[in-house]
Amino acid sequence: MGGIRPSFFNDCLLAATARSHGHLIVTHNREDFNLIARVEPGVRTVRPFA
């Protein structure tokens, strides 16, 4: 898959689902989700509290 981790595709599915329901994603993986947000506007993320 050209160097793309399989987990990135899972992140894409999670981001699209969360966006369609208006949910916020709590994750340490901001790098991948910021990349996804560039092509899927409306994806919102925050870092976990702890």
C-alpha positions, -999 to 999 in steps of 0.1 A, spaced: 0 0 0 28 24 -7 41 28 28 7 37 43 0 18 76 -32 -2 76 -42 16 108 -43 49 88 -73 35 68 -90 27 102 -83 63 113 -99 75 80 -130 55 87 -132 67 123 -127 103 112 -155 101 86 -179 84 110 -172 109 138 -176 138 114 -209 126 101 -223 123 136 -207 156 148 -184 139 173 -150 149 186 -121 124 184 -100 121 215 -65 109 204 -28 111 209 -25 105 171 -29 141 160 -5 138 131 -27 113 112 -59 130 120 -46 165 110 -36 149 77 -71 134 73 -87 168 82 -70 184 52 -92 163 29 -121 156 52 -132 190 66 -150 190 99 -128 164 116 -122 177 151 -96 162 175 -83 169 210 -56 153 231 -67 131 260 -68 148 294 -45 123 311 
